[in-house]
Amino acid sequence: MRNGLYLHQAKCIEQALNRKSVALCTSTASGKSLAFTVPPINDLIKDKDSFSFFIYPTKALANDQINKLKQLANNLGLGDIIRKYDGDVRAKARKEAIKNGRIIVCTLHSTT
């Protein structure tokens, strides 16, 4: 561990913060989510106009991550910036998500 991070997390975050392409392949529950979440959160803190799309393969995984992202955003004082955008979200809420969300969480197939 380096600064509370696993080595693969630290390297991934460092490369992403330096705007390098990164591929991270590691086992379940090894910290991939944190590794790819830190760089966009860093951007959100530094630039009030930045936003990110987080794309997940399933709604179940997206919903699980939404809760964790909301907790992280609140802990960092970013407020209510996480929005869901998938087939379960009505048109009005989709418009609100695009207008007010800074992290938009969606699935690969948002209509299923």
Phi and psi restraints in degrees (range 20) as a CNS / XPLOR table:
assign (resid 1 and name C) (resid 2 and name N)
       (resid 2 and name CA) (resid 2 and name C) 1.0 -130.6 20.0 2
assign (resid 2 and name N) (resid 2 and name CA)
       (resid 2 and name C) (resid 3 and name N) 1.0 117.1 20.0 2
assign (resid 2 and name C) (resid 3 and name N)
       (resid 3 and name CA) (resid 3 and name C) 1.0 55.6 20.0 2
assign (resid 3 and name N) (resid 3 and name CA)
       (resid 3 and name C) (resid 4 and name N) 1.0 38.0 20.0 2
assign (resid 3 and name C) (resid 4 and name N)
       (resid 4 and name CA) (resid 4 and name C) 1.0 81.7 20.0 2
assign (resid 4 and name N) (resid 4 and name CA)
       (resid 4 and name C) (resid 5 and name N) 1.0 2.3 20.0 2
assign (resid 4 and name C) (resid 5 and name N)
       (resid 5 and name CA) (resid 5 and name C) 1.0 -113.3 20.0 2
assign (resid 5 and name N) (resid 5 and name CA)
       (resid 5 and name C) (resid 6 and name N) 1.0 151.1 20.0 2
assign (resid 5 and name C) (resid 6 and name N)
       (resid 6 and name CA) (resid 6 and name C) 1.0 -70.7 20.0 2
assign (resid 6 and name N) (resid 6 and name CA)
       (resid 6 and name C) (resid 7 and name N) 1.0 155.5 20.0 2
assign (resid 6 and name C) (resid 7 and name N)
       (resid 7 and name CA) (resid 7 and name C) 1.0 -57.1 20.0 2
assign (resid 7 and name N) (resid 7 and name CA)
       (resid 7 and name C) (resid 8 and name N) 1.0 -42.2 20.0 2
assign (resid 7 and name C) (resid 8 and name N)
       (resid 8 and name CA) (resid 8 and name C) 1.0 -65.2 20.0 2
assign (resid 8 and name N) (resid 8 and name CA)
       (resid 8 and name C) (resid 9 and name N) 1.0 -33.2 20.0 2
assign (resid 8 and name C) (resid 9 and name N)
       (resid 9 and name CA) (resid 9 and name C) 1.0 -68.1 20.0 2
assign (resid 9 and name N) (resid 9 and name CA)
       (resid 9 and name C) (resid 10 and name N) 1.0 -47.7 20.0 2
assign (resid 9 and name C) (resid 10 and name N)
       (resid 10 and name CA) (resid 10 and name C) 1.0 -60.2 20.0 2
assign (resid 10 and name N) (resid 10 and name CA)
       (resid 10 and name C) (resid 11 and name N) 1.0 -43.4 20.0 2
assign (resid 10 and name C) (resid 11 and name N)
       (resid 11 and name CA) (resid 11 and name C) 1.0 -66.2 20.0 2
assign (resid 11 and name N) (resid 11 and name CA)
       (resid 11 and name C) (resid 12 and name N) 1.0 -41.9 20.0 2
assign (resid 11 and name C) (resid 12 and name N)
       (resid 12 and name CA) (resid 12 and name C) 1.0 -62.1 20.0 2
assign (resid 12 and name N) (resid 12 and name CA)
       (resid 12 and name C) (resid 13 and name N) 1.0 -48.5 20.0 2
assign (resid 12 and name C) (resid 13 and name N)
       (resid 13 and name CA) (resid 13 and name C) 1.0 -61.6 20.0 2
assign (resid 13 and name N) (resid 13 and name CA)
       (resid 13 and name C) (resid 14 and name N) 1.0 -45.2 20.0 2
assign (resid 13 and name C) (resid 14 and name N)
       (resid 14 and name CA) (resid 14 and name C) 1.0 -59.3 20.0 2
assign (resid 14 and name N) (resid 14 and name CA)
       (resid 14 and name C) (resid 15 and name N) 1.0 -46.9 20.0 2
assign (resid 14 and name C) (resid 15 and name N)
       (resid 15 and name CA) (resid 15 and name C) 1.0 -63.7 20.0 2
assign (resid 15 and name N) (resid 15 and name CA)
       (resid 15 and name C) (resid 16 and name N) 1.0 -44.6 20.0 2
assign (resid 15 and name C) (resid 16 and name N)
       (resid 16 and name CA) (resid 16 and name C) 1.0 -64.4 20.0 2
assign (resid 16 and name N) (resid 16 and name CA)
       (resid 16 and name C) (resid 17 and name N) 1.0 -40.9 20.0 2
assign (resid 16 and name C) (resid 17 and name N)
       (resid 17 and name CA) (resid 17 and name C) 1.0 -64.4 20.0 2
assign (resid 17 and name N) (resid 17 and name CA)
       (resid 17 and name C) (resid 18 and name N) 1.0 -25.8 20.0 2
assign (resid 17 and name C) (resid 18 and name N)
       (resid 18 and name CA) (resid 18 and name C) 1.0 -90.8 20.0 2
assign (resid 18 and name N) (resid 18 and name CA)
       (resid 18 and name C) (resid 19 and name N) 1.0 13.8 20.0 2
assign (resid 18 and name C) (resid 19 and name N)
       (resid 19 and name CA) (resid 19 and name C) 1.0 61.8 20.0 2
assign (resid 19 and name N) (resid 19 and name CA)
       (resid 19 and name C) (resid 20 and name N) 1.0 33.2 20.0 2
assign (resid 19 and name C) (resid 20 and name N)
       (resid 20 and name CA) (resid 20 and name C) 1.0 -97.0 20.0 2
assign (resid 20 and name N) (resid 20 and name CA)
       (resid 20 and name C) (resid 21 and name N) 1.0 149.7 20.0 2
assign (resid 20 and name C) (resid 21 and name N)
       (resid 21 and name CA) (resid 21 and name C) 1.0 -71.1 20.0 2
assign (resid 21 and name N) (resid 21 and name CA)
       (resid 21 and name C) (resid 22 and name N) 1.0 142.4 20.0 2
assign (resid 21 and name C) (resid 22 and name N)
       (resid 22 and name CA) (resid 22 and name C) 1.0 -137.0 20.0 2
assign (resid 22 and name N) (resid 22 and name CA)
       (resid 22 and name C) (resid 23 and name N) 1.0 138.0 20.0 2
assign (resid 22 and name C) (resid 23 and name N)
       (resid 23 and name CA) (resid 23 and name C) 1.0 -123.0 20.0 2
assign (resid 23 and name N) (resid 23 and name CA)
       (resid 23 and name C) (resid 24 and name N) 1.0 127.2 20.0 2
assign (resid 23 and name C) (resid 24 and name N)
       (resid 24 and name CA) (resid 24 and name C) 1.0 -124.2 20.0 2
assign (resid 24 and name N) (resid 24 and name CA)
       (resid 24 and name C) (resid 25 and name N) 1.0 117.7 20.0 2
assign (resid 24 and name C) (resid 25 and name N)
       (resid 25 and name CA) (resid 25 and name C) 1.0 -125.0 20.0 2
assign (resid 25 and name N) (resid 25 and name CA)
       (resid 25 and name C) (resid 26 and name N) 1.0 110.2 20.0 2
assign (resid 25 and name C) (resid 26 and name N)
       (resid 26 and name CA) (resid 26 and name C) 1.0 -151.3 20.0 2
assign (resid 26 and name N) (resid 26 and name CA)
       (resid 26 and name C) (resid 27 and name N) 1.0 168.9 20.0 2
assign (resid 26 and name C) (resid 27 and name N)
       (resid 27 and name CA) (resid 27 and name C) 1.0 -68.7 20.0 2
assign (resid 27 and name N) (resid 27 and name CA)
       (resid 27 and name C) (resid 28 and name N) 1.0 167.0 20.0 2
assign (resid 27 and name C) (resid 28 and name N)
       (resid 28 and name CA) (resid 28 and name C) 1.0 -57.8 20.0 2
assign (resid 28 and name N) (resid 28 and name CA)
       (resid 28 and name C) (resid 29 and name N) 1.0 140.6 20.0 2
assign (resid 28 and name C) (resid 29 and name N)
       (resid 29 and name CA) (resid 29 and name C) 1.0 62.7 20.0 2
assign (resid 29 and name N) (resid 29 and name CA)
       (resid 29 and name C) (resid 30 and name N) 1.0 33.2 20.0 2
assign (resid 29 and name C) (resid 30 and name N)
       (resid 30 and name CA) (resid 30 and name C) 1.0 -107.3 20.0 2
assign (resid 30 and name N) (resid 30 and name CA)
       (resid 30 and name C) (resid 31 and name N) 1.0 6.5 20.0 2
assign (resid 30 and name C) (resid 31 and name N)
       (resid 31 and name CA) (resid 31 and name C) 1.0 99.9 20.0 2
assign (resid 31 and name N) (resid 31 and name CA)
       (resid 31 and name C) (resid 32 and name N) 1.0 19.4 20.0 2
assign (resid 31 and name C) (resid 32 and name N)
       (resid 32 and name CA) (resid 32 and name C) 1.0 -62.2 20.0 2
assign (resid 32 and name N) (resid 32 and name CA)
       (resid 32 and name C) (resid 33 and name N) 1.0 -43.6 20.0 2
assign (resid 32 and name C) (resid 33 and name N)
       (resid 33 and name CA) (resid 33 and name C) 1.0 -59.0 20.0 2
assign (resid 33 and name N) (resid 33 and name CA)
       (resid 33 and name C) (resid 34 and name N) 1.0 -45.1 20.0 2
assign (resid 33 and name C) (resid 34 and name N)
       (resid 34 and name CA) (resid 34 and name C) 1.0 -62.4 20.0 2
assign (resid 34 and name N) (resid 34 and name CA)
       (resid 34 and name C) (resid 35 and name N) 1.0 -40.9 20.0 2
assign (resid 34 and name C) (resid 35 and name N)
       (resid 35 and name CA) (resid 35 and name C) 1.0 -61.0 20.0 2
assign (resid 35 and name N) (resid 35 and name CA)
       (resid 35 and name C) (resid 36 and name N) 1.0 -38.6 20.0 2
assign (resid 35 and name C) (resid 36 and name N)
       (resid 36 and name CA) (resid 36 and name C) 1.0 -93.0 20.0 2
assign (resid 36 and name N) (resid 36 and name CA)
       (resid 36 and name C) (resid 37 and name N) 1.0 -7.5 20.0 2
assign (resid 36 and name C) (resid 37 and name N)
       (resid 37 and name CA) (resid 37 and name C) 1.0 -87.7 20.0 2
assign (resid 37 and name N) (resid 37 and name CA)
       (resid 37 and name C) (resid 38 and name N) 1.0 -34.2 20.0 2
assign (resid 37 and name C) (resid 38 and name N)
       (resid 38 and name CA) (resid 38 and name C) 1.0 -59.4 20.0 2
assign (resid 38 and name N) (resid 38 and name CA)
       (resid 38 and name C) (resid 39 and name N) 1.0 -48.2 20.0 2
assign (resid 38 and name C) (resid 39 and name N)
       (resid 39 and name CA) (resid 39 and name C) 1.0 -59.3 20.0 2
assign (resid 39 and name N) (resid 39 and name CA)
       (resid 39 and name C) (resid 40 and name N) 1.0 -46.4 20.0 2
assign (resid 39 and name C) (resid 40 and name N)
       (resid 40 and name CA) (resid 40 and name C) 1.0 -66.6 20.0 2
assign (resid 40 and name N) (resid 40 and name CA)
       (resid 40 and name C) (resid 41 and name N) 1.0 -35.4 20.0 2
assign (resid 40 and name C) (resid 41 and name N)
       (resid 41 and name CA) (resid 41 and name C) 1.0 -63.1 20.0 2
assign (resid 41 and name N) (resid 41 and name CA)
       (resid 41 and name C) (resid 42 and name N) 1.0 -40.5 20.0 2
assign (resid 41 and name C) (resid 42 and name N)
       (resid 42 and name CA) (resid 42 and name C) 1.0 -57.7 20.0 2
assign (resid 42 and name N) (resid 42 and name CA)
       (resid 42 and name C) (resid 43 and name N) 1.0 -44.6 20.0 2
assign (resid 42 and name C) (resid 43 and name N)
       (resid 43 and name CA) (resid 43 and name C) 1.0 -62.2 20.0 2
assign (resid 43 and name N) (resid 43 and name CA)
       (resid 43 and name C) (resid 44 and name N) 1.0 -40.9 20.0 2
assign (resid 43 and name C) (resid 44 and name N)
       (resid 44 and name CA) (resid 44 and name C) 1.0 -63.2 20.0 2
assign (resid 44 and name N) (resid 44 and name CA)
       (resid 44 and name C) (resid 45 and name N) 1.0 -37.1 20.0 2
assign (resid 44 and name C) (resid 45 and name N)
       (resid 45 and name CA) (resid 45 and name C) 1.0 -69.7 20.0 2
assign (resid 45 and name N) (resid 45 and name CA)
       (resid 45 and name C) (resid 46 and name N) 1.0 -40.4 20.0 2
assign (resid 45 and name C) (resid 46 and name N)
       (resid 46 and name CA) (resid 46 and name C) 1.0 -79.8 20.0 2
assign (resid 46 and name N) (resid 46 and name CA)
       (resid 46 and name C) (resid 47 and name N) 1.0 -29.0 20.0 2
assign (resid 46 and name C) (resid 47 and name N)
       (resid 47 and name CA) (resid 47 and name C) 1.0 -133.5 20.0 2
assign (resid 47 and name N) (resid 47 and name CA)
       (resid 47 and name C) (resid 48 and name N) 1.0 110.2 20.0 2
assign (resid 47 and name C) (resid 48 and name N)
       (resid 48 and name CA) (resid 48 and name C) 1.0 -65.3 20.0 2
assign (resid 48 and name N) (resid 48 and name CA)
       (resid 48 and name C) (resid 49 and name N) 1.0 -13.8 20.0 2
assign (resid 48 and name C) (resid 49 and name N)
       (resid 49 and name CA) (resid 49 and name C) 1.0 -99.6 20.0 2
assign (resid 49 and name N) (resid 49 and name CA)
       (resid 49 and name C) (resid 50 and name N) 1.0 -1.4 20.0 2
assign (resid 49 and name C) (resid 50 and name N)
       (resid 50 and name CA) (resid 50 and name C) 1.0 -77.1 20.0 2
assign (resid 50 and name N) (resid 50 and name CA)
       (resid 50 and name C) (resid 51 and name N) 1.0 157.0 20.0 2
assign (resid 50 and name C) (resid 51 and name N)
       (resid 51 and name CA) (resid 51 and name C) 1.0 -153.8 20.0 2
assign (resid 51 and name N) (resid 51 and name CA)
       (resid 51 and name C) (resid 52 and name N) 1.0 163.3 20.0 2
assign (resid 51 and name C) (resid 52 and name N)
       (resid 52 and name CA) (resid 52 and name C) 1.0 -140.9 20.0 2
assign (resid 52 and name N) (resid 52 and name CA)
       (resid 52 and name C) (resid 53 and name N) 1.0 151.7 20.0 2
assign (resid 52 and name C) (resid 53 and name N)
       (resid 53 and name CA) (resid 53 and name C) 1.0 -106.9 20.0 2
assign (resid 53 and name N) (resid 53 and name CA)
       (resid 53 and name C) (resid 54 and name N) 1.0 128.4 20.0 2
assign (resid 53 and name C) (resid 54 and name N)
       (resid 54 and name CA) (resid 54 and name C) 1.0 -109.1 20.0 2
assign (resid 54 and name N) (resid 54 and name CA)
       (resid 54 and name C) (resid 55 and name N) 1.0 117.2 20.0 2
assign (resid 54 and name C) (resid 55 and name N)
       (resid 55 and name CA) (resid 55 and name C) 1.0 -111.9 20.0 2
assign (resid 55 and name N) (resid 55 and name CA)
       (resid 55 and name C) (resid 56 and name N) 1.0 125.8 20.0 2
assign (resid 55 and name C) (resid 56 and name N)
       (resid 56 and name CA) (resid 56 and name C) 1.0 -118.1 20.0 2
assign (resid 56 and name N) (resid 56 and name CA)
       (resid 56 and name C) (resid 57 and name N) 1.0 155.5 20.0 2
assign (resid 56 and name C) (resid 57 and name N)
       (resid 57 and name CA) (resid 57 and name C) 1.0 -76.9 20.0 2
assign (resid 57 and name N) (resid 57 and name CA)
       (resid 57 and name C) (resid 58 and name N) 1.0 -21.1 20.0 2
assign (resid 57 and name C) (resid 58 and name N)
       (resid 58 and name CA) (resid 58 and name C) 1.0 -137.5 20.0 2
assign (resid 58 and name N) (resid 58 and name CA)
       (resid 58 and name C) (resid 59 and name N) 1.0 155.2 20.0 2
assign (resid 58 and name C) (resid 59 and name N)
       (resid 59 and name CA) (resid 59 and name C) 1.0 -66.0 20.0 2
assign (resid 59 and name N) (resid 59 and name CA)
       (resid 59 and name C) (resid 60 and name N) 1.0 -38.3 20.0 2
assign (resid 59 and name C) (resid 60 and name N)
       (resid 60 and name CA) (resid 60 and name C) 1.0 -59.5 20.0 2
assign (resid 60 and name N) (resid 60 and name CA)
       (resid 60 and name C) (resid 61 and name N) 1.0 -45.9 20.0 2
assign (resid 60 and name C) (resid 61 and name N)
       (resid 61 and name CA) (resid 61 and name C) 1.0 -66.8 20.0 2
assign (resid 61 and name N) (resid 61 and name CA)
       (resid 61 and name C) (resid 62 and name N) 1.0 -41.8 20.0 2
assign (resid 61 and name C) (resid 62 and name N)
       (resid 62 and name CA) (resid 62 and name C) 1.0 -60.3 20.0 2
assign (resid 62 and name N) (resid 62 and name CA)
       (resid 62 and name C) (resid 63 and name N) 1.0 -45.2 20.0 2
assign (resid 62 and name C) (resid 63 and name N)
       (resid 63 and name CA) (resid 63 and name C) 1.0 -63.6 20.0 2
assign (resid 63 and name N) (resid 63 and name CA)
       (resid 63 and name C) (resid 64 and name N) 1.0 -39.6 20.0 2
assign (resid 63 and name C) (resid 64 and name N)
       (resid 64 and name CA) (resid 64 and name C) 1.0 -62.0 20.0 2
assign (resid 64 and name N) (resid 64 and name CA)
       (resid 64 and name C) (resid 65 and name N) 1.0 -44.0 20.0 2
assign (resid 64 and name C) (resid 65 and name N)
       (resid 65 and name CA) (resid 65 and name C) 1.0 -70.6 20.0 2
assign (resid 65 and name N) (resid 65 and name CA)
       (resid 65 and name C) (resid 66 and name N) 1.0 -33.5 20.0 2
assign (resid 65 and name C) (resid 66 and name N)
       (resid 66 and name CA) (resid 66 and name C) 1.0 -56.0 20.0 2
assign (resid 66 and name N) (resid 66 and name CA)
       (resid 66 and name C) (resid 67 and name N) 1.0 -46.7 20.0 2
assign (resid 66 and name C) (resid 67 and name N)
       (resid 67 and name CA) (resid 67 and name C) 1.0 -61.5 20.0 2
assign (resid 67 and name N) (resid 67 and name CA)
       (resid 67 and name C) (resid 68 and name N) 1.0 -42.2 20.0 2
assign (resid 67 and name C) (resid 68 and name N)
       (resid 68 and name CA) (resid 68 and name C) 1.0 -67.4 20.0 2
assign (resid 68 and name N) (resid 68 and name CA)
       (resid 68 and name C) (resid 69 and name N) 1.0 -40.2 20.0 2
assign (resid 68 and name C) (resid 69 and name N)
       (resid 69 and name CA) (resid 69 and name C) 1.0 -65.3 20.0 2
assign (resid 69 and name N) (resid 69 and name CA)
       (resid 69 and name C) (resid 70 and name N) 1.0 -40.9 20.0 2
assign (resid 69 and name C) (resid 70 and name N)
       (resid 70 and name CA) (resid 70 and name C) 1.0 -62.1 20.0 2
assign (resid 70 and name N) (resid 70 and name CA)
       (resid 70 and name C) (resid 71 and name N) 1.0 -41.8 20.0 2
assign (resid 70 and name C) (resid 71 and name N)
       (resid 71 and name CA) (resid 71 and name C) 1.0 -63.8 20.0 2
assign (resid 71 and name N) (resid 71 and name CA)
       (resid 71 and name C) (resid 72 and name N) 1.0 -44.3 20.0 2
assign (resid 71 and name C) (resid 72 and name N)
       (resid 72 and name CA) (resid 72 and name C) 1.0 -62.9 20.0 2
assign (resid 72 and name N) (resid 72 and name CA)
       (resid 72 and name C) (resid 73 and name N) 1.0 -46.0 20.0 2
assign (resid 72 and name C) (resid 73 and name N)
       (resid 73 and name CA) (resid 73 and name C) 1.0 -60.2 20.0 2
assign (resid 73 and name N) (resid 73 and name CA)
       (resid 73 and name C) (resid 74 and name N) 1.0 -42.5 20.0 2
assign (resid 73 and name C) (resid 74 and name N)
       (resid 74 and name CA) (resid 74 and name C) 1.0 -66.3 20.0 2
assign (resid 74 and name N) (resid 74 and name CA)
       (resid 74 and name C) (resid 75 and name N) 1.0 -41.2 20.0 2
assign (resid 74 and name C) (resid 75 and name N)
       (resid 75 and name CA) (resid 75 and name C) 1.0 -62.6 20.0 2
assign (resid 75 and name N) (resid 75 and name CA)
       (resid 75 and name C) (resid 76 and name N) 1.0 -29.5 20.0 2
assign (resid 75 and name C) (resid 76 and name N)
       (resid 76 and name CA) (resid 76 and name C) 1.0 -92.3 20.0 2
assign (resid 76 and name N) (resid 76 and name CA)
       (resid 76 and name C) (resid 77 and name N) 1.0 3.3 20.0 2
assign (resid 76 and name C) (resid 77 and name N)
       (resid 77 and name CA) (resid 77 and name C) 1.0 74.5 20.0 2
assign (resid 77 and name N) (resid 77 and name CA)
       (resid 77 and name C) (resid 78 and name N) 1.0 21.4 20.0 2
assign (resid 77 and name C) (resid 78 and name N)
       (resid 78 and name CA) (resid 78 and name C) 1.0 -86.0 20.0 2
assign (resid 78 and name N) (resid 78 and name CA)
       (resid 78 and name C) (resid 79 and name N) 1.0 -13.8 20.0 2
assign (resid 78 and name C) (resid 79 and name N)
       (resid 79 and name CA) (resid 79 and name C) 1.0 77.7 20.0 2
assign (resid 79 and name N) (resid 79 and name CA)
       (resid 79 and name C) (resid 80 and name N) 1.0 -153.1 20.0 2
assign (resid 79 and name C) (resid 80 and name N)
       (resid 80 and name CA) (resid 80 and name C) 1.0 -87.8 20.0 2
assign (resid 80 and name N) (resid 80 and name CA)
       (resid 80 and name C) (resid 81 and name N) 1.0 78.6 20.0 2
assign (resid 80 and name C) (resid 81 and name N)
       (resid 81 and name CA) (resid 81 and name C) 1.0 -112.9 20.0 2
assign (resid 81 and name N) (resid 81 and name CA)
       (resid 81 and name C) (resid 82 and name N) 1.0 -5.9 20.0 2
assign (resid 81 and name C) (resid 82 and name N)
       (resid 82 and name CA) (resid 82 and name C) 1.0 -93.4 20.0 2
assign (resid 82 and name N) (resid 82 and name CA)
       (resid 82 and name C) (resid 83 and name N) 1.0 130.4 20.0 2
assign (resid 82 and name C) (resid 83 and name N)
       (resid 83 and name CA) (resid 83 and name C) 1.0 -131.7 20.0 2
assign (resid 83 and name N) (resid 83 and name CA)
       (resid 83 and name C) (resid 84 and name N) 1.0 140.4 20.0 2
assign (resid 83 and name C) (resid 84 and name N)
       (resid 84 and name CA) (resid 84 and name C) 1.0 -91.2 20.0 2
assign (resid 84 and name N) (resid 84 and name CA)
       (resid 84 and name C) (resid 85 and name N) 1.0 141.4 20.0 2
assign (resid 84 and name C) (resid 85 and name N)
       (resid 85 and name CA) (resid 85 and name C) 1.0 -144.7 20.0 2
assign (resid 85 and name N) (resid 85 and name CA)
       (resid 85 and name C) (resid 86 and name N) 1.0 95.3 20.0 2
assign (resid 85 and name C) (resid 86 and name N)
       (resid 86 and name CA) (resid 86 and name C) 1.0 -150.2 20.0 2
assign (resid 86 and name N) (resid 86 and name CA)
       (resid 86 and name C) (resid 87 and name N) 1.0 -170.0 20.0 2
assign (resid 86 and name C) (resid 87 and name N)
       (resid 87 and name CA) (resid 87 and name C) 1.0 -63.9 20.0 2
assign (resid 87 and name N) (resid 87 and name CA)
       (resid 87 and name C) (resid 88 and name N) 1.0 -18.1 20.0 2
assign (resid 87 and name C) (resid 88 and name N)
       (resid 88 and name CA) (resid 88 and name C) 1.0 -84.2 20.0 2
assign (resid 88 and name N) (resid 88 and name CA)
       (resid 88 and name C) (resid 89 and name N) 1.0 -9.9 20.0 2
assign (resid 88 and name C) (resid 89 and name N)
       (resid 89 and name CA) (resid 89 and name C) 1.0 -93.9 20.0 2
assign (resid 89 and name N) (resid 89 and name CA)
       (resid 89 and name C) (resid 90 and name N) 1.0 125.2 20.0 2
assign (resid 89 and name C) (resid 90 and name N)
       (resid 90 and name CA) (resid 90 and name C) 1.0 -68.3 20.0 2
assign (resid 90 and name N) (resid 90 and name CA)
       (resid 90 and name C) (resid 91 and name N) 1.0 160.3 20.0 2
assign (resid 90 and name C) (resid 91 and name N)
       (resid 91 and name CA) (resid 91 and name C) 1.0 -55.4 20.0 2
assign (resid 91 and name N) (resid 91 and name CA)
       (resid 91 and name C) (resid 92 and name N) 1.0 -44.1 20.0 2
assign (resid 91 and name C) (resid 92 and name N)
       (resid 92 and name CA) (resid 92 and name C) 1.0 -62.0 20.0 2
assign (resid 92 and name N) (resid 92 and name CA)
       (resid 92 and name C) (resid 93 and name N) 1.0 -43.3 20.0 2
assign (resid 92 and name C) (resid 93 and name N)
       (resid 93 and name CA) (resid 93 and name C) 1.0 -69.4 20.0 2
assign (resid 93 and name N) (resid 93 and name CA)
       (resid 93 and name C) (resid 94 and name N) 1.0 -30.9 20.0 2
assign (resid 93 and name C) (resid 94 and name N)
       (resid 94 and name CA) (resid 94 and name C) 1.0 -65.2 20.0 2
assign (resid 94 and name N) (resid 94 and name CA)
       (resid 94 and name C) (resid 95 and name N) 1.0 -43.8 20.0 2
assign (resid 94 and name C) (resid 95 and name N)
       (resid 95 and name CA) (resid 95 and name C) 1.0 -61.4 20.0 2
assign (resid 95 and name N) (resid 95 and name CA)
       (resid 95 and name C) (resid 96 and name N) 1.0 -41.9 20.0 2
assign (resid 95 and name C) (resid 96 and name N)
       (resid 96 and name CA) (resid 96 and name C) 1.0 -64.1 20.0 2
assign (resid 96 and name N) (resid 96 and name CA)
       (resid 96 and name C) (resid 97 and name N) 1.0 -38.8 20.0 2
assign (resid 96 and name C) (resid 97 and name N)
       (resid 97 and name CA) (resid 97 and name C) 1.0 -62.3 20.0 2
assign (resid 97 and name N) (resid 97 and name CA)
       (resid 97 and name C) (resid 98 and name N) 1.0 -45.6 20.0 2
assign (resid 97 and name C) (resid 98 and name N)
       (resid 98 and name CA) (resid 98 and name C) 1.0 -67.3 20.0 2
assign (resid 98 and name N) (resid 98 and name CA)
       (resid 98 and name C) (resid 99 and name N) 1.0 -37.9 20.0 2
assign (resid 98 and name C) (resid 99 and name N)
       (resid 99 and name CA) (resid 99 and name C) 1.0 -71.7 20.0 2
assign (resid 99 and name N) (resid 99 and name CA)
       (resid 99 and name C) (resid 100 and name N) 1.0 -42.6 20.0 2
assign (resid 99 and name C) (resid 100 and name N)
       (resid 100 and name CA) (resid 100 and name C) 1.0 -112.2 20.0 2
assign (resid 100 and name N) (resid 100 and name CA)
       (resid 100 and name C) (resid 101 and name N) 1.0 -14.6 20.0 2
assign (resid 100 and name C) (resid 101 and name N)
       (resid 101 and name CA) (resid 101 and name C) 1.0 -77.5 20.0 2
assign (resid 101 and name N) (resid 101 and name CA)
       (resid 101 and name C) (resid 102 and name N) 1.0 145.7 20.0 2
assign (resid 101 and name C) (resid 102 and name N)
       (resid 102 and name CA) (resid 102 and name C) 1.0 -111.6 20.0 2
assign (resid 102 and name N) (resid 102 and name CA)
       (resid 102 and name C) (resid 103 and name N) 1.0 -21.4 20.0 2
assign (resid 102 and name C) (resid 103 and name N)
       (resid 103 and name CA) (resid 103 and name C) 1.0 -125.0 20.0 2
assign (resid 103 and name N) (resid 103 and name CA)
       (resid 103 and name C) (resid 104 and name N) 1.0 116.8 20.0 2
assign (resid 103 and name C) (resid 104 and name N)
       (resid 104 and name CA) (resid 104 and name C) 1.0 -102.1 20.0 2
assign (resid 104 and name N) (resid 104 and name CA)
       (resid 104 and name C) (resid 105 and name N) 1.0 121.6 20.0 2
assign (resid 104 and name C) (resid 105 and name N)
       (resid 105 and name CA) (resid 105 and name C) 1.0 -105.2 20.0 2
assign (resid 105 and name N) (resid 105 and name CA)
       (resid 105 and name C) (resid 106 and name N) 1.0 121.9 20.0 2
assign (resid 105 and name C) (resid 106 and name N)
       (resid 106 and name CA) (resid 106 and name C) 1.0 -138.7 20.0 2
assign (resid 106 and name N) (resid 106 and name CA)
       (resid 106 and name C) (resid 107 and name N) 1.0 173.6 20.0 2
assign (resid 106 and name C) (resid 107 and name N)
       (resid 107 and name CA) (resid 107 and name C) 1.0 -108.8 20.0 2
assign (resid 107 and name N) (resid 107 and name CA)
       (resid 107 and name C) (resid 108 and name N) 1.0 167.5 20.0 2
assign (resid 107 and name C) (resid 108 and name N)
       (resid 108 and name CA) (resid 108 and name C) 1.0 -61.0 20.0 2
assign (resid 108 and name N) (resid 108 and name CA)
       (resid 108 and name C) (resid 109 and name N) 1.0 -35.7 20.0 2
assign (resid 108 and name C) (resid 109 and name N)
       (resid 109 and name CA) (resid 109 and name C) 1.0 -120.1 20.0 2
assign (resid 109 and name N) (resid 109 and name CA)
       (resid 109 and name C) (resid 110 and name N) 1.0 84.6 20.0 2
assign (resid 109 and name C) (resid 110 and name N)
       (resid 110 and name CA) (resid 110 and name C) 1.0 -68.9 20.0 2
assign (resid 110 and name N) (resid 110 and name CA)
       (resid 110 and name C) (resid 111 and name N) 1.0 -8.0 20.0 2
assign (resid 110 and name C) (resid 111 and name N)
       (resid 111 and name CA) (resid 111 and name C) 1.0 -101.3 20.0 2
assign (resid 111 and name N) (resid 111 and name CA)
       (resid 111 and name C) (resid 112 and name N) 1.0 2.1 20.0 2
